[in-house]
Amino acid sequence: MQIEMNVIDAFTDHVFKGNSAAVIITDSWLSDALMQSIAMENNLSETAFLVLDKTDEDKNKYHIRWFSPFTEIAFCGHATLASAFVLFKKNPTFKSIKLSAKAVGVLTVVQMDSGKIQMDFPNRKPEKVIDIPDDLLAGLSITPVEVYRNAQAYFVIYNSEADVLTVERDNDALKQLAPYDVAVTCQAKSENYHNYDFISRYFWPANGGDEDPVTGSAHTGLAPLWAERLEKNELLAYQASSRGGILDCVVTGDRVYISGHAIQYLTGFIMIEES
């Protein structure tokens, strides 16, 4: 069996930057075991699998699932962006597409005139944590100023960019926070980041990874958090990993709109022996 696969760098307009995701579109679902094996073989942050919703008259609605090399993920932003990039490229007349996922419902994705792709996500604003877990304190080399949490992660507030950029982590301690990951963040203030409203990094040892290059899903929590603190609803974010990524965020009520560029890195075929 021959299956087409595209690898896209998301939240960037330069290859080797942003966050890479593989995108596989099939007529029907592959088995869960096979999808997990493919994701493990790819060894990217996520591999997205899509199947056309054949009941949709407009033929622009797809079901989507995301797999890390270790497990299926409930929600992944950068692989959603990568998937939309592939679908828009294959269907140049499409102005928007819909992606249906069990955990987050139907996501509307729009191709903007600027070339960016805008995704409509649920607002997942985190709540303040009063009793900070010992494993979180032990897992970070710099003590948090404040801590928040939503269904996905703990959000650690620091006072300076230096803290966000230099904090070291103990993965064994952070693994104990499962199923929650950890985002560290601060307001952008220095000359190096003056174009941005806030910066962040994202650690996910609780779900089998290390540091994620760019995490769209985390910004459904980060953007509302900083929108309230900075008293503005339109924000530009930078995820300060070694690859780096830029995210435009707009917070409106119960929705967070996240936009970014994407660029093709690879297209090819994987070969699987049919049983």
C-alpha positions in Angstrom: 0.0 0.0 0.0 1.3 3.4 -1.0 0.2 6.5 1.0 1.1 10.1 0.2 2.6 12.1 3.1 3.5 15.8 3.3 5.8 17.3 5.9 5.1 21.0 6.7 6.9 23.5 8.8 4.2 25.4 10.7 4.2 28.9 12.2 7.0 30.0 10.0 7.7 31.0 6.4 11.2 29.5 6.4 12.1 25.8 6.2 13.9 24.3 9.2 12.0 26.8 11.5 8.7 26.6 13.3 7.3 23.1 14.1 7.2 20.2 11.7 4.1 18.0 11.2 3.4 15.2 8.9 0.0 15.2 7.1 -1.7 12.0 5.7 -5.0 12.1 4.0 -6.8 8.8 3.4 -10.2 7.7 2.1 -10.9 5.9 5.4 -9.3 5.6 8.7 -6.2 3.4 9.0 -6.1 1.3 12.1 -5.1 3.0 15.4 -2.1 0.7 15.7 -0.9 1.6 12.1 -1.4 5.4 12.7 0.6 5.1 15.9 3.3 3.2 14.1 3.6 5.7 11.3 3.8 8.6 13.9 6.5 6.7 15.8 8.4 6.1 12.5 8.1 9.8 11.6 9.4 10.9 15.0 7.9 14.4 14.6 6.0 16.2 17.3 2.8 15.2 15.6 1.5 13.3 12.5 -2.0 14.4 11.5 -4.4 11.9 9.8 -7.4 13.2 7.9 -10.5 11.6 6.3 -13.0 13.5 4.2 -16.5 13.8 5.7 -18.5 12.2 2.8 -21.8 13.6 4.2 -20.7 17.2 3.7 -22.1 18.6 0.5 -19.4 21.2 0.1 -16.6 18.6 0.3 -14.5 20.9 2.5 -15.0 19.1 5.9 -12.5 16.6 7.2 -12.2 14.5 10.3 -8.8 14.9 11.9 -6.7 13.0 14.5 -3.3 13.8 15.8 -0.6 11.3 17.0 2.7 12.0 18.7 5.4 9.4 18.5 4.1 8.1 21.8 0.3 8.5 21.9 -2.8 10.0 20.3 -3.1 13.7 21.2 -6.5 15.3 21.9 -5.7 18.6 20.3 -2.7 20.0 18.2 -2.5 23.4 16.7 0.6 23.3 14.6 -0.5 20.0 12.9 -3.9 21.6 12.2 -2.1 24.5 10.5 0.0 22.0 8.5 -3.1 20.0 7.5 -4.9 23.1 6.4 -1.9 24.2 4.3 -1.9 20.8 2.5 -5.7 21.0 1.9 -5.6 24.5 0.6 -2.8 23.6 -1.7 -4.7 20.6 -3.1 -7.9 22.6 -3.4 -7.0 26.1 -4.5 -10.6 27.2 -4.8 -11.3 26.6 -1.1 -11.4 29.8 1.0 -12.1 27.9 4.2 -12.2 24.3 5.5 -13.7 22.6 8.5 -11.8 20.1 10.6 -13.8 17.9 13.1 -12.1 16.5 16.2 -13.6 14.7 19.1 -12.0 16.9 21.8 -12.5 20.3 20.4 -15.5 20.0 18.0 -15.5 21.5 14.5 -12.7 23.9 13.8 -13.0 26.5 11.0 -9.8 27.3 9.1 -9.5 30.2 6.7 -7.0 31.1 4.0 -6.2 34.8 4.5 -5.3 37.2 1.8 -1.9 37.8 3.6 -1.0 34.2 3.0 -1.5 33.3 6.6 -3.9 30.6 7.7 -6.3 31.5 10.5 -7.7 28.8 12.9 -10.8 29.2 15.0 -10.2 27.5 18.4 -12.0 27.3 21.7 -10.9 29.8 24.4 -9.1 27.6 27.0 -8.2 30.3 29.4 -6.4 28.8 32.4 -7.3 29.4 36.1 -4.9 30.5 38.8 -3.4 27.7 40.9 -3.1 28.5 44.6 -1.4 25.3 45.8 1.5 24.9 43.3 2.4 21.2 42.9 5.8 20.2 44.4 6.7 18.4 41.2 6.3 21.6 39.2 8.5 23.5 41.6 11.1 20.7 41.6 10.9 20.4 37.8 11.9 24.0 37.1 15.2 25.7 38.0 13.5 29.1 38.5 10.6 29.6 41.0 7.4 30.7 39.3 5.9 34.1 40.1 2.4 32.8 39.4 1.0 29.5 38.1 -2.2 28.9 36.1 -3.7 25.7 34.6 -6.2 24.6 32.0 -7.1 21.1 30.7 -3.8 20.9 28.8 -1.0 22.4 30.9 0.3 24.4 33.7 1.2 28.0 32.7 4.2 29.4 34.7 4.5 33.2 34.7 8.0 34.7 35.0 9.0 38.4 35.3 11.8 38.4 32.7 12.6 37.0 29.3 15.9 35.8 30.8 14.0 33.5 33.1 11.9 32.0 30.2 15.0 31.6 28.0 17.3 30.1 30.6 15.0 28.0 32.9 16.2 24.4 33.1 13.8 21.5 33.7 13.9 18.2 35.4 11.9 15.9 33.1 11.5 13.2 35.7 9.8 15.7 38.0 7.6 17.2 35.3 6.5 13.7 34.2 4.8 13.4 37.5 2.4 16.2 36.4 0.8 13.9 33.8 -1.5 14.5 32.0 -0.5 18.2 32.2 2.3 19.7 30.3 4.1 23.0 31.2 4.3 26.3 29.5 6.7 29.1 30.8 5.9 32.6 29.7 6.5 36.3 30.3 5.6 39.7 28.8 8.0 40.7 26.0 9.8 43.8 27.0 13.4 43.9 25.7 14.7 45.2 22.4 15.2 41.6 21.1 11.5 40.9 21.4 10.0 44.4 21.1 7.7 43.3 18.2 5.9 40.7 20.4 3.5 41.0 23.3 4.7 37.8 25.1 7.1 34.9 24.6 6.9 31.3 25.8 8.4 27.9 25.8 6.6 24.6 26.1 7.7 21.4 27.9 5.8 18.1 27.5 7.7 15.3 29.2 4.4 14.2 30.9 3.2 13.1 27.4 6.5 11.6 26.2 8.3 14.6 24.7 10.9 17.2 25.7 10.5 20.8 24.4 8.0 21.4 21.7 9.2 23.9 19.0 5.9 25.7 18.5 2.6 24.8 20.2 -0.5 26.3 18.7 -2.8 24.5 21.2 -1.0 26.1 24.2 -1.8 29.6 22.8 -5.5 28.9 23.3 -4.6 29.3 27.0 -1.7 31.7 26.7 -3.5 34.3 24.5 -6.5 34.7 26.8 -4.2 34.9 29.8 -2.1 37.7 28.3 -5.1 39.4 26.8 -6.4 40.0 30.2 -3.1 41.0 31.8 -2.2 43.3 29.0 -5.8 44.6 28.4 -5.7 43.9 24.6 -7.3 41.3 22.5 -4.9 41.2 19.5 -1.5 39.8 20.4 1.6 38.7 18.6 3.4 35.8 20.3 6.8 34.2 19.9 7.6 30.7 21.0 11.3 30.9 21.9 12.5 27.4 21.1 15.6 26.7 19.2 13.5 26.7 15.9 11.2 29.5 17.0 7.7 30.3 15.8 5.4 33.3 15.4 1.7 33.3 16.2 -0.9 36.0 15.6 -3.6 35.7 18.3 -7.0 37.3 18.6 -9.2 36.7 21.6 -13.0 37.2 21.2 -15.3 35.8 23.9 -15.2 32.1 23.9 -13.0 31.8 20.8 -9.3 32.3 20.1 -8.2 32.9 16.5 -4.6 31.8 15.9 -2.9 32.6 12.6 0.4 31.7 11.1 2.4 30.9 8.0 3.4 27.4 6.9 5.8 26.1 4.3 6.3 22.8 2.5 9.4 20.8 3.5 8.7 17.4 2.0 6.2 15.4 -0.1 6.5 11.7 -0.8 5.1 8.3 -0.2 5.3 5.8 2.5 5.2 2.1 1.6 3.3 -0.3 3.9 2.8 -4.0 3.2 -0.8 -4.9 3.2 -1.7 -7.8 5.6 
